[in-house]
Amino acid sequence: MSIAPSITIQETSGITFLNVDNTFAIAQISLYGGHVLSYIPKSDNIERLWLSPHAHMSGEKPIRGGIPICWPWFSDDHGREKGELPAHGFLRSQVWQLKSSEDTDKGTVVLLTPTFSRADGFEYDCEVILEIIVGESLTVNLSTRNTGIVPFTFNTAFHSYFEVPDINHIELRGLQGSYRDKTDSFSIKDTPEPYRFNQETDRIHDHAAKEISLFNKDKKLTQIHSSGHDSVVVWNPWQSAASISDMDAFGFKQMICVETAITSGKEVLPDECHILTQVIS
């Protein structure tokens, strides 16, 4: 298989990285986890994604930062006791295969497939493909096709970490309605207006907003377009970051997770395909 001219392959500490450099942007993709680690548009040369300086980069644990893939369950919603199965599923902790890559007039298109999509906790026949398009914007499409003879239900998310100058000056725009507050026993609360941050935040917004913007002091930083989702998860550990081994104690000041997610379950019938999409610009 030929590799697109815009891609160079790098091997470090047992992980294979795809480094993309084309007319539109620079990006880095780890085959461990099928994980986009960096995206810098050449229009402004500003990094959109946050990667922890203490992230495990040995292929032994999931990588903290970038765009981790949660599948086929979100968090510990797998129907077993907490800790019995890996949090956020088993795609983010396996080596993915490069299926194809090509340079087009819209950017570099990369197709990745996991080594396996059937394991303890999800024993159904399906095909999973991650399409990454590095162009004027970064597009990630995760398709889940039911190749079996019975329906199945799954949850999934792009657990995207966005880089910000200072979380104290960040405002999130585009969400409305109520959310479930995981820091307060899943209490139902109204979405704040303006939506700013001054404490640990872990919220599941059932309003599946298609467009969300991150602002820094009224200057737009990042635009996030989503489809195929039923919710948006917003997370920042705040001072709890000090207890996270692969995160700096003050790392919470430079990041915010805005996750395009399915948290209430999506049924996929035989021969049916579901696509989760997040577009970052």
N, C-alpha and C positions, 0 to 999 in steps of 0.2 A: 504493500500500500504506500502510495506517495504522500508526502506531507506537504501541506500548503506552504508556499515560499515565505509567507509572513511569520511562520512558526519555527522557533528553534527549540530543541529538546535539551533539558538540563537534568542531570541526575545528582541529587544531594542527599546524603544520609539515608539512602534506600528509597527515596521518593522521586518519582518522575514528574517533572514540571514541564508544561507547555508555555513558553514565553511568546506572546503574540505582539508583533510590532507592525502595524499597517498604516495606511494613510490617515486613518481616523483616530486611532487610540493605541495605547499600550496596555496589555493585560497579562496576568499570570494565572494559570490553571494547574491545580495539583490533581494527578490521576488518583492519588490516595484521597478517597472521599468524593471524587467527581466535583472538586471544590474550587470555585473561583476565588482567588486570594486578593487580586488587585485589578482595578480598572481606572485608567487615567486617560480621559479624552484629550486629544491634542489641541482642541479648540481653546482650552483654558489651562491645561496641564495641572489640574487639581484632582488628587486622589479621591475617589468616591467611597471606597471600602476601607474599613478599619481592620487591622490584623494585630493581635496581641504580640508584643515583643517577646513574651514568654510562652507563646504557643508551642505545643509539642509538634516538632517537625521531623519526627523519626518514623512515622507510620505505626506507632504503638498506641496512640490515643487520638481521638478526633481533634481537628485543628480549631483553635479558638480565633474566630474572626472570619472575614470574607463572607462567603455565602454557603454555610453548611446546608445539607439537604436532610430534612426530616422525612422519613418514610419507612414503613407504612403506618406508623403511629406518631403522634406528637407528644412530647414530654414522656410521662409514664402511663399514658392512656392506652395500655395494651391488654387490660383485663387480668393481669397477674399482680402479685404483690410487688410493691416498689422495689426496684433493684434486681428483680428476678430476670428481667430482660433489659437490654441496653436502652437508656433514655434516647428518645427521638429516633428509634429504629436502628437498622443495621446497614443502611447504605453509606452513611458518612464514615464508616470505619472499615471499608474494604477498598481494594484496588479496582479502579474502573479501567475499561478497555477503550482505546481510541478506535472508533468504528470508521470515521472518515473526517477529512478536513479539506476545505477549499477556500480560495479567495474569490469574492464576488464584488460587484459594484456597490454592495451595501456593507461590506466588511468581511471578516474572517468567520466562517461557519465551521464549528466543531461539533461532532456527534460522539457522545460517550455512552457506554452501556456498563452496568455493574457486572461483576463476576457472577453474582447470583441474586435472584429476587424472591426466592422461596427459602424460608428458614423458620426456626422455632418462633411461634407467635404469629406467623403469616404463611400458611401452607396452601397457597393457591397458585395456579398457573397464570403467569402474566409476563409481559415484556415491558421493560422500563428503558426509556431513552432520554438522555439529557442533551438538548440542543443549546449551544452557546453561540451567540452572534456578537462579535466584537466589532462595533461600528461607531457611528456618531453617538449612539446609545448602546448600552449593554443589555442584551435580551437573553433571558434564560427560560427555556421551555422544558418542563418535565412531563413526559407523556407516560401514562400507565394504561396498557392495553390488556384486557382480559382475554387470554388465549385458551382458557379452560371451558368447562361446560356448565359451571355453576356461577352465580353472581358472588361478588365479594364486596366488602366495605372497608375503606381505608381512610387514614388521615395523613396529611403531608404538609410541608411548609418549606419555603425558602427563608431560612433563619438569618436574614441579611444584617450584617453589622455595618453601619455607616459612620464614616469619619466626620467629626465635627470639631471646630476650633475650641469650643468651651460649652459644655452641656448647660451651663447656667444661662447662656444667652440664646438657646435654641428654642424655636417654636415649631410645632407640628401643625400643619393645616390640611384639612380635607376629611377629617373624621367627625362624626356626629352621633347622636343617640346615646345609648348606654354601653357600658362595658362590665365584664366580670373581673373583679379585683383579686388576683391570686395572693396578694400580700395581706388580704383581709378576708380570708375564708370564702373567697369567690362572691363577695357581696356585690350586688348590682348597683352601679353608680353612674351618674351622668358624665358624659365626656366634657372635660373642662374647656372653657373658652375665655381667654386664649389658652392653648395647650402648651404649657411649659413644664419644666422639670426642676424639682428641688428636693427629691427624696427617691428612695427605691421604688421602681415602677415595674409592674408585671401585670399587664392588662390584656384581656381578650375582648376585642371589639367585634361584636356580631354584625356591625354595619360594614359590609364588604365594599369599602370605598375603592373606586377604580383609580382615582388620582390622589396622591398624597405628596405634599411638599415639605421639605425641611428648610427652615429659614434661620439665618443667623443675624440678629439685629435688623430685621426686615429685608435682608439680602438673601435671595433664594440660593441655597446651596445645591440641593438635589431634588429631582423630580422622580417619583416612583409611580409607575403604572402597573396595575395588577388585573388579572382575569383568571377565571377558573377557580376562584377561592370563595369561601363562605365567611371569612373573618380576617382581621388584621391584629397581630399581636405586637405590642409595644413593650420593650424591656430595657431596663438599665439597672444594674445591681447596686448602684450608689456605693455607700461605704461597705456593703457586703462584699465588694470586689476584693477586699483584703483577705477574705477567706477562700478565694478561688485560686487554686495553685498555679494555674497558667495565665494569670492576669495580674498586672501591676495594681497595687493598692489604690493608686490614683488614676488608673486607666479608664475608669468610668467617666471621667471628665471629657474624654476625646471620642466617645462612641455613643450610639443609640441604635438599638435593634428595632427595625420596622419590618415585620414578617408577613409576607403574603402566605396565607395558610388555609387549610381545611381542618377545622377542629371539631366539627359536629358530625363527621362521617360522610363519605361519598360512596354511593353504591355504583359499581361498574358491572354491567351485564356482559354475558359472553359476546365476544367480538366487538365490544364497545371500547372506546379509547377516551380517556380524560386527559386534558392538558392544563397544567398549572403554569402560569406565565407571570414573570416580573420583568419590567423594563426600567432601566436606571439611566438617567441622563442628568 
